[in-house]
Amino acid sequence: MKRLTLILLALTAVAMVLVAQSLSARIDGGQLRLASSRMRFLTGEAMDRLRDGATVKYAFQLTARENKDGRILARTPQQFAISYDLWEEKFAVTKLGSAPRSISHLSASAAEAWCVDNTSVPVAALGSTPTIWLRLDYQVIDPTEAPAPADNSTLTLSGLIDIFSRRTREQLRGSEEVGPLRLENLKKR
């Protein structure tokens, strides 16, 4: 009876570790890509802004390391612009940058998954490292944050009222990690 209890506890612990990692990885056409079915970032203030008709830009960064806190092997930044169609209640996503791509008519979870799936690092940048750790960071790019003027010549009464009446915005950022991953196992998928 004690042995069965120990086995059940061990299986529960393994299941909890597997559930905690919401990211998975695969190699696709020379790129190491992520997939996520549970990563949620279209929430809170970002979702409120989308439902108010604003486009919300996100900056993603995928980092590959030798081990959890080891040397960085590759780092890829990527930006996405997300909008919400009030009539259809669907999302549209545009991958910004040198090779822009767009997709529309997505649910919130499908839009989140599309952003994660379109953030990758080149396999060639990983070298011959047998195992890697991946970290995906994301952050909302706030369009209202502008650099402060060097002098006070542009300050007006209405400008001061605007500055002091702004509410503090929550930081819209997060990250997920997965690892250790064996590259040879990812190539077999």
N, C-alpha and C positions, 0 to 999 in steps of 0.2 A: 504494500500500500504506500509506504514511504517512497519507494522507487518511482511509482507511478506519479505521485505528487511532484517529485523533483523533475521528472520528464515534462510534465505539464507546465511547470514553472519555467523551465528552460525554453520550451516552445513558445510560451507567451512572451518571454523576453525577446526572442528572435523576431517574432511577429511585430512587436512594438518598434524595434529598430527598423524593420522594413517599411512599416507604415510611416515612420517619422521622416523618411526620405521621400519627399514628394516629387523629386526630379528623377528622370532616367535619361540615359545617353545612348546614342547610336552613331555609327559612322555612315555617312551618306555622301557619295561623290567627292571624297577627299576632305570633307568637313565633319568635324565632331559636333553633332547637334544634340540639343536637349529636348525633352518632352516633359510636360507636366499636366497632370489632370487635376491637381489640387492647389496650385499656386494662385492666390487671389490678390490682385492689386487694384482692380476697379471697384474700390469701396470708398466709403467716407466722403471726404471733401472732393476728391477727384470725381466720384460718381455724381455728386451734387452739381459740380461744374458742367459735366457732360449733359446732365438732364436739363440744365439751364441753357443749353445750346452752344456751349464753348467747346473748342477743340483742346484736348489735353495732350501735351507732349511728355513722353517718358524717355529717359535715358537708361539703357541697359548696359551692363558690362559683364562679360563672361571671362572668368579668370581660370586658367588651368595651372595647377601646381604639382610638384613632385610628390608631396605629401600635404597633409592638412595645413601646416604652417610653413611649408618649405619654399624653395626657390620657385619663382614664377616662370613657367614655361611659355605661356602665351596669354595675351589679354586682348579682347576685342570689344570695343565700344559700338553701340548701335542705338539709333533713335527711332521712335515711332510716334506718329500723330494719330490719336484716336478721337473719333467723333461719334455722336449718337443721333440717330434719326428718330425724332419725337413721334412721327406718325406711325412708322413701322415698328418702333421700339426695338431696333436692331443697331448694331455697332458697325463702324467702318474703320479699318486700320490701314495706314500708309507707312511703309518702311521708308525712312528718309535716308539720304546719302547718295553715294555714287551709282547704285543700281536700285532706284526706287521701285517698289511694288505696292500694289493696293489690293485690298479685298473688302467686301461689304456683305451686308445681310447676315451678320454673325450675332450669336448670343454673347453675353458677357464672358462666359467661360470659354467659348470658342475664340473670342478676340484675345483673351489672355493667353490661351494655348498657342495661337498663331504668332504672337510676339515672342514667346519663349522658343518656339520651333524655328524662328527666323533669326535667332542669335546663335552664332557658331564660331568655332575656331578652326583654322586649318590643321589637319592631322600632321602635316609635314613640320609644323612649328613645335610639335611635341617631342620630336627627336626619337630616341630609342628608349625612353622611359617606359618601364613595363607597367607601372601603375600610376594613376593620377587622381587628383581631387579636383572637382569643379565647383566654382562658386559663381552664382548669378546674382548680381546686385541690380536693383532698379530704383529709380527716383523720378518723381514728377519734376519737370522743368517748369518753374514758375515764371510765367510771362510778365508778372508785375514787378519782379525784382530787376531793377535797373541800377547801374552804377551811380553812386552819388556824385553830384557835380563837385569839381575841385574847389570852387569858391561859393559864396552865398549869393552871387549875383542873380541866380535864377529863382531864388526863394521869394514867393509871394504869399500874401495872406491866405488865398485859396489853396495854394500848395501846402502850406503848413497845416491847414485844417484837414486836407486830404491825408497827409502823413499821419497825423495824430488820431484820425478817426478810423484808420484801417484796423481791422481786427487781426490778431495774431493767427497766422496760418499754421496748421499742424504740419509736421514734416511728413511728407508722403514718400516714404522709402522703405525698403526691406531687402532681404537677401535669402537665398536658399543655397544649401550645399549638398553635394552628393560625392561619395567616395568611400573607400578606395575603389577605383575602377581599373580593371585590367584591359588594356587596349586590344589584346588578342581576342578576348571574349566579345568585345564590341564589334570586331570585324566579322565575326561569324553570324551576326544577326541579319 
